[in-house]
Amino acid sequence: MTETIRHFVTYTGIRLPFRLVNELEQHEVQNRNTFFRGYFDAQERITGFDMFSYGEIELAHHYEYHGNGKLKQAEITDIDGDVTVLEFDSDGNPA
């Protein structure tokens, strides 16, 4: 599986998966205190992201999808390392 890594300023939306916006070039990341590192599959679906603040990961999301492309699972890790796993049915609704 091919995975692409891209960097962004922020995200938009309140539903999962989050949509990362305002893409940064690699050289722009070096001068930022906060940014998002997004991971994308071959179909350009976001498979996860890490939110960096002053060099530390403050938040991480990892996503899995059903065969129909709908969100299957979201694993969210907060700054304290606490993990929350959310499951979704084949229509993308919370299970």
C-alpha positions in Angstrom: 0.0 0.0 0.0 1.4 3.4 -1.0 1.1 6.2 1.5 1.7 9.9 0.9 2.6 12.3 3.6 1.6 16.0 3.3 1.7 18.9 5.7 -1.1 21.4 6.5 -1.8 24.5 8.6 -5.1 23.3 10.1 -8.3 21.2 9.6 -12.0 22.0 9.0 -15.2 20.3 9.9 -16.5 18.6 13.0 -17.3 15.1 11.5 -14.7 12.4 11.2 -12.5 12.0 9.3 -11.2 15.6 9.6 -10.3 17.4 6.4 -6.9 19.0 6.5 -6.6 22.4 4.8 -4.1 25.0 3.7 -1.3 22.6 2.5 2.3 23.6 3.3 5.4 22.9 1.2 8.1 21.0 3.0 10.3 24.1 3.4 7.4 25.9 5.1 7.1 23.3 7.8 10.5 24.1 9.2 9.4 27.6 10.2 6.1 26.7 11.9 5.5 26.0 15.6 2.3 24.1 14.8 1.2 22.0 11.8 -0.5 18.8 10.8 1.2 15.9 9.1 -1.4 14.0 7.1 -1.2 10.5 5.8 -3.1 9.6 2.6 -3.7 6.3 0.8 -3.5 5.6 -2.9 -7.1 6.7 -3.3 -6.3 10.1 -1.6 -8.3 9.2 1.5 -6.8 10.5 4.7 -5.6 7.5 6.8 -4.5 9.7 9.7 -2.7 12.7 10.9 -0.4 13.9 13.7 -0.8 17.4 15.1 2.6 18.9 16.0 3.1 21.7 18.4 6.6 22.9 19.2 8.0 19.6 18.0 5.7 17.3 20.0 2.7 15.3 18.8 -0.3 16.7 20.7 -3.0 14.8 18.9 -3.1 11.8 16.5 -5.9 10.3 14.4 -5.8 7.0 12.5 -8.6 6.0 10.2 -9.8 2.8 8.6 -12.4 2.5 5.9 -15.0 0.0 4.8 -14.8 -1.5 1.3 -17.4 1.1 0.1 -15.1 4.0 1.2 -17.1 4.9 4.3 -15.3 5.4 7.6 -15.0 2.2 9.6 -12.9 3.1 12.6 -11.2 6.2 14.1 -8.5 5.8 16.7 -7.7 9.1 18.5 -4.7 9.6 20.8 -4.6 12.7 22.9 -1.7 14.6 24.3 -1.7 12.4 27.5 -1.5 9.2 25.4 -5.1 8.3 26.1 -6.7 6.4 23.2 -10.3 6.5 22.1 -11.5 4.1 19.4 -14.8 4.9 17.6 -16.5 2.4 15.3 -18.7 3.2 12.4 -21.2 1.0 10.4 -21.0 0.5 6.7 -23.0 3.7 6.1 -20.4 5.7 8.1 -22.7 6.2 11.1 -21.5 5.7 14.7 -21.9 2.0 15.6 
